[in-house]
């Protein structure tokens, strides 16, 4: 309640929105909340959420990357050509695709930070250039079908029930251990640790959510490996942002580049590194998308993918103004975006309605962010 009064709405809007979206689609079509559809929903969310993790890092800088969709398609095309046409082992083809994404991010980050060209312009040029590069990579083939078991397994593997429950227990224990360690460190530093009841309530909510998710997913095929990959990326980058010096530098540069520069932070170095990480995550998302579709074609990374990954980060609660947000917003925001798409597909609604509703949800999220920002400024907390 204190955070809400200060204008820090956090993830509350997206949680409330997700509950409402699921309730509406379940009312209109009872098949929406079946284990089969929710399992498919989790798999569909993986690629979008993975790319959106990189977008969150860029937004925390107060910048934008419009090329991530085409970068994901190009890197997926590189993997497919190496594996299918040239017989390169799957693991090496995937590693090459990820390296290509990182290299693209480095180039764009250098161009933006060193030559002082707005990131909007640099990545807009990249959107066009990397789309052309994908056409060159695929050549006259047009579409490449993926048949390698390693590639297919990324989105086609589901954990047995016992393995899913084991992962759930590990997640709960990790959350509990991290919380207790944080409380002990803050107490040792004579900092406020907050009431133990609030922490226990959070732990109980997590246990309920994990148990409910496992019951639903195990009711069909099991926990998708693609979902675990997404959650692993989110957890790793959340630790990077919140627990490391590099993460604090990202937040500082996003909050005030000039103040960060005067504090001795290499602003350009942080920017280049973040854009490189965004390229890596775009490549990983492209590989996951190709694994789910079992193919790469000339439209890979196109259509509404760019809209969805940026909308996911913003809807999840990451500020467009930089310096405020959470990596987990990529997961929750992607879940909202894919839920809307999935629900409207079940209802047989046309693509035009899907775009209108997604745009309205994005506008609402940006409006909430703007209002909350003004509230923080009014209370002297910005």
ROTOR-120955 format. One record per residue (C-alpha): x, y, z; residue in three letters. Coordinates in steps of 0.001 Angstrom, whole numbers, plus 500000, padded with zeros to 6 digits. Layout:
N
XYZAla...
END
This chain:
382
500000500000500000Unk502885502362500732Unk504373501704497279Unk501003502309495629Unk500606505635497432Unk504032506653496136Unk503004505835492565Unk504994502580492342Unk502325500271490896Unk504839497558490041Unk503330494409488531Unk499858494933489987Unk498198496193486759Unk499498493290484667Unk498421490715487272Unk494930492181487496Unk494795492448483713Unk495872488847483242Unk493184487608485636Unk490526489610483789Unk491738488421480362Unk491684484766481405Unk488263485148483040Unk486754486764479930Unk488139484204477496Unk487160481323479784Unk483605482699479925Unk483472483036476135Unk485167479695475449Unk485566477102478264Unk488405475455476299Unk490677478398477106Unk491579477196480607Unk491972473514479726Unk495361471883480435Unk495935471367476721Unk495445475019475785Unk497387476380478761Unk500300474064477947Unk500282475316474358Unk500041478872475710Unk503163478351477816Unk505089477036474802Unk503936479934472617Unk505031482443475266Unk508628481164475401Unk509981482767472213Unk508253486124472690Unk509229486278476354Unk512857485415475624Unk513241488229473091Unk511383490584475434Unk513954489927478195Unk516531491642475992Unk514112494474475243Unk513636495051478986Unk517380495636479368Unk517316498163476521Unk514271499952477965Unk515987500176481349Unk518574502328479556Unk515776504551478262Unk516491503389474694Unk514684501233472116Unk515678498432469722Unk513407498069466702Unk515497495367465053Unk515084492466467488Unk512336490799465464Unk514382490679462283Unk517519489747464231Unk515673486748465651Unk514579485690462152Unk518058486152460675Unk519746484164463452Unk517169481381463109Unk517911481375459377Unk521650481100460036Unk521041478127462329Unk518761476435459800Unk521120476904456843Unk524137475637458779Unk522277472613460128Unk520118471634457142Unk522201472666454138Unk525724472224455474Unk525256469425458003Unk526722471401460918Unk525876469751464280Unk522841471305465916Unk524676472588468993Unk527276474354466835Unk524605475808464531Unk522695477158467540Unk525888478590469057Unk526690480281465733Unk523213481821465623Unk523589483168469167Unk527054484540468359Unk525633486256465273Unk522952487898467411Unk525561489145469855Unk527717490505467024Unk524753492360465522Unk523955493867468915Unk527573494957469333Unk527590496701465958Unk524312498500466612Unk525311499428470148Unk528643500808468956Unk526977502773466167Unk524461504253468583Unk526755505040471513Unk530006506018469812Unk528622507910466818Unk525805509449468888Unk523058508443466465Unk519679507838468152Unk519035504165468875Unk515645504517467180Unk517327505396463865Unk520120502826464123Unk517815499932464936Unk515225501054462383Unk517954500785459759Unk518817497395461249Unk515197496272460922Unk515433496798457160Unk518994495534456731Unk518612492297458695Unk515393491482456854Unk517337491684453614Unk520130489605455150Unk517624486850455992Unk516525486724452359Unk520163486442451286Unk520883483679453805Unk517873481587452782Unk518471482222449086Unk516067480662446618Unk515069477969449105Unk512505480187450800Unk511603477729453544Unk513802475281455443Unk512181472492457458Unk514002471531460660Unk514334467812461283Unk517260467624463700Unk516153466077466993Unk518255468471469086Unk516658471558467551Unk513168470087467649Unk513568469100471306Unk513904472700472481Unk510181473355472017Unk509006469761471705Unk510211468337475025Unk507897468018478044Unk509054466923481476Unk507510463852483134Unk505324464561486156Unk507983463725488750Unk510562465976487058Unk508077468842486941Unk507371468534490667Unk511111468351491366Unk511649471609489461Unk508791473202491417Unk510342472214494748Unk513711473615493629Unk512087476927492655Unk510328477236496021Unk513456476354497989Unk515520478816495949Unk512989481591496604Unk512878480820500320Unk516665480600500635Unk517208483833498707Unk514642485653500836Unk516135484455504109Unk519653485340502979Unk518528488829501963Unk516818489387505304Unk519926488270507198Unk522192490572505199Unk519897493550505640Unk519615492874509377Unk523395492680509648Unk523626496060507901Unk520983497560510254Unk518545498018507373Unk514785497561507486Unk513905493928506707Unk510131494343506750Unk507645492126508608Unk508261488381508423Unk504546487915507788Unk504758489686504434Unk507611487443503333Unk505762484317504465Unk502656485470502604Unk504707485832499433Unk506150482356499911Unk502675480861500405Unk501402482574497256Unk504377481205495313Unk503716477659496578Unk500063477910495527Unk500927479268492080Unk503630476666491432Unk501395473817492562Unk498478475055490438Unk500712475475487373Unk502165471987487753Unk498743470402488177Unk497526472090484999Unk500624471374482889Unk500885467766484066Unk497257467359483093Unk498307467388479433Unk501918466674478350Unk503868468073481282Unk506038471141481859Unk507442472391478514Unk511213472651478309Unk510773475918476394Unk508993477429479408Unk511852476417481702Unk514333478003479284Unk512370481271479408Unk512140481211483209Unk515852480412483421Unk516730483411481270Unk514413485643483309Unk515866484471486633Unk519442484853485402Unk518992488361484034Unk516926489392487054Unk519900488412489221Unk522195490321486855Unk520120493499487093Unk519315493448490808Unk522361491783492375Unk525426492824490375Unk527370496015489801Unk526669495776486066Unk522931495767486781Unk523222498811489038Unk525116500580486279Unk522292499820483825Unk519753501373486185Unk522013504369486807Unk522533505054483098Unk518807504690482475Unk517989507048485333Unk520451509791484364Unk523278509226481843Unk525046512454482831Unk524966511620486540Unk526230508107485767Unk529074509546483682Unk530098511891486495Unk530050508918488879Unk532731507258486764Unk530503504770484937Unk531420503961481342Unk528062504937479850Unk529006503963476300Unk530391500629477457Unk527175499813479327Unk525084500733476297Unk527120498578473925Unk526991495628476320Unk523209495916476761Unk522556496040473018Unk524821493006472585Unk522798491134475226Unk519577492161473470Unk520968490678470251Unk521830487443472041Unk518330487166473499Unk516782487902470097Unk518813485040468634Unk517745482685471422Unk514120483642470894Unk514456483077467160Unk515848479584467748Unk512970478750470116Unk510405480046467603Unk511979477986464817Unk511983474912467041Unk508275475327467789Unk507330475839464127Unk509886473256462886Unk510778475624460040Unk512411478917459078Unk511120480993456189Unk511354484470454688Unk508783485860457124Unk510525484583460264Unk510893487383462784Unk508395489549460924Unk504660490115461180Unk503686491370464660Unk506654489910466560Unk508372493279467148Unk505121494804468375Unk504547491884470721Unk507993491837472350Unk508039495594472988Unk504433495545474160Unk505223492631476492Unk507997494578478238Unk505892497721478614Unk502683495933479592Unk504680493958482155Unk505620497198483921Unk508986498318482510Unk509062502087482117Unk509662503637478709Unk511494506469480473Unk514345504237481662Unk515732503322485058Unk512644501512486362Unk511356498017485687Unk511946494315486210Unk513159491523483955Unk510180489456485100Unk507945491976483340Unk509023490326480088Unk507458487044481249Unk504219488483482623Unk503808490887479714Unk504450488160477146Unk501885485995478905Unk499314488795478554Unk500090489349474864Unk500027485649473954Unk496899485090476056Unk495077487760474056Unk496253486251470769Unk495469482689471854Unk492038483579473203Unk491003485456470080Unk492220482579467905Unk489990480229469888Unk487071482602469293Unk487867482799465590Unk488247486593465606Unk489988488267462626Unk493525489631462840Unk492206493200462639Unk490426492832465984Unk493541491245467488Unk495686494240466525Unk493119496726467844Unk492825495006471230Unk496597494544471597Unk497141498214470765Unk494531499255473323Unk496180497144476019Unk499585498653475171Unk498182502180475324Unk496618501440478703Unk499961500127480025Unk501860503212478814Unk499184505455480315Unk499483503714483685Unk503263504107483517Unk502960507821482720Unk500430508474485490Unk502542506530488004Unk505624508511486975Unk503833511785487559Unk502670510448490924Unk506253509651491919Unk507385513113490871Unk504589514732492839Unk505535512771495962Unk509227513569495511Unk510188509924494880Unk511160510108491194Unk
END
